[in-house]
Amino acid sequence: MLPVLLVSVDNTVLSFAIPSIARALEPTGTQQLWIIDSYSLVLAGLLVPMGSMGDRIGRKKLLIIGCTGFALVSGFAAFSPSAGWLIAARATLGFFGAMLMPSTLSLIRNIFENPNERRTAIAIWASMFSAGAALGPIVGGFLLEHFEWGSVFLMAIPVLIPFLICAPLVLPESKDPHPGPVDGISIVLVMAAMIPVVFAIKHFAAAGVDAVGPLMLILGVVCGWLFVRRQIRRTVPMLDVRLFTNKVFTGAILANLLSVLSMTGFIFFVSQHLQMVSGLSPMDAGIFLLPGLLLTIVAGLGVVRFVPRIHPAVIVAGSLLVNALGYLVVALTDNASTNAGLMIAFILLGIGVGAGETISNDLILASVPPEKAGAASAISETSYEVGAVLGTAVLGGILTAVYRMNVQVPSQLTEAQANSAHETLGGAVHTAQEVGSDVGSQLLLSAQHAFDAGVVWTAAISVGIMTVASALTYFMVRKAETE
């Protein structure tokens, strides 16, 4: 559970550190999204290869290698001198992070063979994500109020030290007795499919529709098609794409992806709203979200008791509907004078994500034999990280685009100040503080209203996505066998 806690803390604490990073490194709007997404992008592209590697060399061994590298690179990330260096460090963290998650979930699959025990273990595994999400803003908020932004990356080291001491002693080793060969071409094709697609999404948000975005999108789709074609033709594929012909498996993957998308997208904008619109400190903003994060844990553990009586399709589809309801609350109350609507929305979202993640992950793992757990875990984790990428790339991109269309930049600003204020809310807040007087107040008010307009649009679109996904996953998962 310690690597899971580490990755979860790292994800949420970074969202809360964005305002501090924006002030210190002054990233552009696109760089700000890449600071968050470079980690998830690299990780998502390498999860399947690393899951296959764990099957080959041993999941325990890969887990220890990944944790060691993660701790070392976290130290470098803490002292990045520029946005470019931080993006590079985050991408390297993604490389080592890809070694962690498939190993943890596949070890659980091999340790717990009884279905009820496995389901409970997965619920605990999922709840550790929520525990880290809850711990990250609190501890991170304290660090950000007393130290520089880089301190949030140093949190990884005290978490990993006990793991590196205990893991060799208590973890069992497991691997696939008949692994396939290392397929370098497939690894390249996975990355060549993922990176252009996410780049295209970000480019559409930053620059609108031009020739670059569609070309990158086409490149990603073509590479993805070549990857799938190669897997079908290989005797021992790196990723058994035939699994996706199973509607239950595919429906669970979709539910997993969209649950994470909804949570990541929400945290991306709510962390900025609470600090830069409502004026809360980082720690107070973290405490504000604590009830929703704790209910994610409760829902993930509590839903296990209902599985024998309620079909998984009802739980998965219902959890996505609860996510839609949470976003509907945001769309209807975001311009209210208090943040009560955001708290209610996040509580609903926590319940939906907690329940949905537990059941969807269990459905994914239950469909494969134990010796193939690494590959199935990698697919599950890939959907998780793709959801995290899309949460900030799609929802964050929509928010950024609406902000830029609505923010009114005073003519008295210099060109550099105007560009910074037009890029992000963080840039506008920094410029307003720098300029001061009535001009600064005018800019700040316009930027806050523009940001909240983006939040409303993002929430309204998310309601539609979650509602359609709920119906789709219900029809895909309804034939799942219950144990």
N, C-alpha and C positions, 0 to 999 in steps of 0.2 A: 504493500500500500504506500510505502514512502515515495517511490518514484511517481506514482499517481498524484499524491499530494503535492509533490514538487511541481509537476507540469501544470496542475490546476492553479496553484498559487501564482506561478509565473504568468499565466494568461490573464488573470483578473487584476493582479497588481499593476501590470503594465498599462491597462486601460485607465487606471486611476493616476498613473504617473505621467500620462500624456500631457496634461497641462504644464507640469513642471519641465518635461522634456521640451515642449514647445517654447517655453520661455528661455531655456538654456541653450538649445541647439538651433532654434528658429527653422524648423523644417518647413518645406512647402506642403500644401495639402496632399499631394501625391506621395511625398516622402513620409508624411505622417501615417498614411494608410500602409505604406510599405514597411514601416517600423513594426507595425502590428502583424502584417500579413506575410512578411518574408519568412518568418519562423514556420507558420502553418503551411505555407506553400511548399517549402523544401521538405518539411515533414510529411505532408500528404503525398508528395511524389515518391518518397522513399519508403513509406510504410510497407507497401507490398514487397519490394525487394528485401527489406530488413526482416519482415516476417518470414520470408523464404530462407534468408540467411540464418535466422534463429532455428528454423527446422533443421538446417544443415549442421551448424556448429554447436548448437545447444542454446536454449533460451536463457538459462541462467548466466552463461558466459557472456552472451550478447548484452544482457541487462547490466552486468557489472562494467563492461567496456563503455556502454552508453552513459552510465551515471558518472563515471570518472571524467569522460570528456565534457559532459554537461557542466560539471562543477568547475572545471578549468576555464571553459569559455565564458561562463557566467562572470568570473572575475575580470576577464578582458572587457566584457560588455559594460561593466559598471564604470569603466573609465574611458568610454568612447569620446573622442574629442569633437566629433561632428555627426550629423545625421547619417551620412554615408557609411561611416565606421560602425555606427550602431546597427544599421540595416545589415551590414556584412556579418556582424557578430550574431545577430538574431538568426540569420540564415544558417550559420554554423551550429547554433544551438538546435536548429531544426534537424540537422544531420544526425546529431547525437540523440536528440529527442525521438527520432524515428526508431532507435534501437530499444526504447523503453516500453512503449505502450503495447505493441503486439506481444512482447515477452511476458508482461504481467498478466494479460488476459488469457494467453495460451497456457501459462502455468496453472492458472485457476482451473481451466478446462481439464487439465490432466490430473490435478490434485483431487478435485471433487467430481467423482463419477456418478454419484446419486443425483437425479434431476432436482430434487428439492434442495439439497445442499448446494448444488451448483447455482441454482437460481438465487438462493440467499447470499452466496459468496459474490455473485455478480452485483447484487443489490448493494452490498457493502462496498464493492469496488467502485460502483457508480456514485455511491454516497461520499466516497473519499474525494471525488471531483468536486462535489458540492461543499464538502468541509474545507477544501483548499480555496474554493471560490469565496467562502465566508471568511476564512482566515486571512486571505490575501489583502482585501481592502482594509481590515483592521490593523494588521501588523504593518502593511505598506503605508497606510495613512499615518501611523505613528512615525515611521521612518522618514516619510516625506516632510513631516512637520519639523523634524529635528535634524535631518541630514540631507545631503544632496540626492538627486534622483537616482544616481547610480547605486545607492544602497539597496534598492529593491532587487537588484540582480544578485547581490551578495547573500540574500536570504537562502539561496540554493545550497550554499556550502554547509551550514549547520544541519540541514535536512539530510544531506547525502552522506555525511560522515558516519552516523550510526548505521546507515544502510550498507556502506562499503565494509564496515566491520562485521556486521551480522550476516549479510547475505551468503558469503562463502560457507558459513557454519550451518545455516538452517534451511536454505532453499534446496529443493531437489532439482537435479538436472533432468531435462527431457528434450528429446529431439525426434525428428522423423527418421525411422530406421532405414528408409529408402528415399532419400531426398533427390530431387532433380538437380541437373547441372546449373551452375551459375550462368545466367543469361544476360550478358552485358548489353546486347542490343535492346532487349525488352526494358531494361532499366533506363536507357537513353530515351526510348520512345515514351515511357511514362512521364518523364520530366518534360519532354518536348510537347506532350499533350497538355500537361497541367499549366505550365508557365505561360504560354501564349494566351490561353483562355482567360486566366485571371488577369493578365496584363491588359487584354482587350476590354474587360469589364471596367478596370480602373481607368483606362484611357477614355472610354465613353463618358465616364463621370467627370473626368478632368477637362477634356477637350471637345466633347460632343461627338457627333458622327462625322468621320472623315475616312480617308483611305486606310489609315493605319489600323484602326480597330477591327474592321471586317477582315483584313488580311491576316492579322494575328489570330482571329477567331477561326478562320478557315484552316490555318496552319495547325492549330491545336486539334481541331476535329479530324483532319487528315492523319495526324500522328496517332491520335486515339484509335482511329479505324485500323491503321497498320498494326498497332499493338494488339488489338483484339484478334485480328486475322492471324497474327503470329502465334498467339496463345492457342487458338483453335487447331492450328496445324502441328504444334509440338506434341510429342508423345508425353512428356512430363512438363506441362506449362508452369511458368512462374506464378501465374494467376489463373485459376480454373474459371474462365468466364462462363462456362456452361452452368455454373451455379445460378447465374442470373436468369436462367430459364425457369427456375423455381420461383413462382410468384410470391410465396411466403417469404423466402430469403430476400428477394428484391424489395418487397414491401417493407420489411423490417429495416433494410438498409436505408430506404427513403425516409422512413420515420426517424431513424437515428440522425441522418443528415439534417433534416428540417428542424428537429428539436434543438440541435446545437446552433443552427443558423438563427433561430428565434432568440435564444439566450445570448449569443455573442453580439448580435445586432443591437439588442436592447442595452446591454452593458456598455457598448461603444458610445451610444448617445446619452444614456442616463448619467454616466460618470461625468461627462462634460457639462450637461445641464445642471447637475447638482452643484458643481464647483464654480462654473463660470457664468451661470445665469442666476441660480439661487444663492450663490455666494457661500456655500458650505466649505469647510476645510476638508482635505482629503480623508481624514479620519472620520469626521462626522458624516461624510458621504458614504463611507464604507459601512458605518453603523446603521445608516438609513436603510441600506439594502439587506441588512442581516436577517430580518424576519423571512424574506423571500428565499434567501439562500438556505436557511435552516429548514424551511418547509420542503425544499428540494430533497434534502436528506430524508426527512420524514416520509415523504411521498414515495421515494425510491425503495425504502425498506418496507413501508406499509403495504405497498401494492402486491408484494409477494404473497400475502395472506389471502388475496382475492383471486389469484390465478386459478385455484381449483374450482371456483364457483362462477367466475366470469371469463368468457372467452378472450384470449389475447387480442383478437381483432377489435373488440369493443374497447379494451383498455388503451390500445395504441391510437385508434381513431379518436377516442374521447380525449386523450391527452393533447392531441393536436388542436381539437376544438377549444380546450381550455386555454391553450396558447393564443388562439385567435381572439378569445374573449379578453385576454390580458391586453393585447394590442388595441382592441376596440376601446377599452377604457382609456388608453393613452390618447387615441385619436379624438376622443370626446372631451377629455379633461386637461389636455396639455397646456392650454392657455389660461387655466384657472390660476388664482392667486396663490394657492398652496400646492405642495407636492404630494398631497394625499392620494391623488389619482395614480401617480407613479408608483407609490408604495403598494396600493391595491393591485395594480397591474403586474408588478414584479412578484407579488405573492401568488397570483394566479399562474404566472409563467413558471415559477418555481415548482408548483404542484404538477403542472403539465409536463415539464421537462423531466422531473424526477421519476414520475411513473413511466413515461414513454421510453426513456433511456434504458431503464432496467429490463423491461419486457422485450424491447427490440433487440438488445444485445443478447438476451437469453435465446430468442428465436434464431438469431444468427449462429450462435455456437452450437445449439442443439441439432443443427442440420448437418454437421460434419463429424467424422470419426475423430477420436482424440489425437491420433498422429498427424492429422491435418489442421490441428487447432491454430498453429501459427499463421497459416494462410488465411483462415477464416477470421482470426483476430485482426490480422492486417487489413482485411477488407472492412471490418467493422470500424477500426480506428481511422482508416482512410476516409470513410464517410463522416466520421466525427471531425476530422481536420478539414475536409473539404467544406463541411458546414461552417466551421470557424472562419475559413477563408471567405466564403460567400457571405457570411454574416456581416463582415466589415467591408468586403468588396462591393457587394450588391446593395445592402441596406445602407452601409456607410457611404457608398457612391451616390445613391439617391439623395441622401441627406446633404452631402457636400454640394451636389449640383443645384438643389433647391436653395441652399444657403447663398451660393454665388449669384443666383438669379435675383435674389431678394435684398441682399445687403446693399445699403446706400453709403458709399464712401464719400466723406466731405472733400470738397475741392481744395481745401487748404493743406491737405497732406502732401508730402513729397511722393515721388513715384514709388520709391522703395516701401514707404509706409502704406501707401494705397494697395500695392500688390500683396503685402503681408496681411492686411486687413481683409482683402478680398478672398484670400486663399482659405483661411480657417477661422473658426471662432477664437481659438487660442491666439492667433496672430492679431485679430481685432482687439482682443482684451489687452494684449501687450502694447499695441499701438495707442490705444485709448489712454492707458496709464502713462505712456511716454509723452503724449501730447498734452493731456490734462485739459483744463478749462471747459468751456461749452462745446468746443469741437470734439474733445474726447468723450464727453457725455453723450453727444449726439451719435457718434460712431458706435459706442457701446450699446446704446439702446437699439439702434438699427440692427446691429449684429445679433443681439439676443433675440429679437423678433424674427429675424431671418432664420436663425438656427431652429427656433421652435416651430416655424413654418415647415422646415425640413423634417422635423420630428413627426409632425402630424401627417405629412405625405407618406413618410416611411411606415408609420404605424398603419395607415389605411391600406397600403399595398400589402403589408404583412398579414392583415386580416384576411384578405383574399387568398393569399398563398396558403395559409394554414387551413382555411376552410376547404379549399379544393384538395389539398393533400390529405385531409382527414377522410374525405369520401374515397379517394383513390386507394389509400392504404387499407381501409376497411375491406374493400372488395379483393385486395391482393392477399391479405393475411387471414381472411375468414375461414380458409380451409386448413389452417394450421392444426396439427394434432396436439392435444393437451396431454401432459404427463401427470 
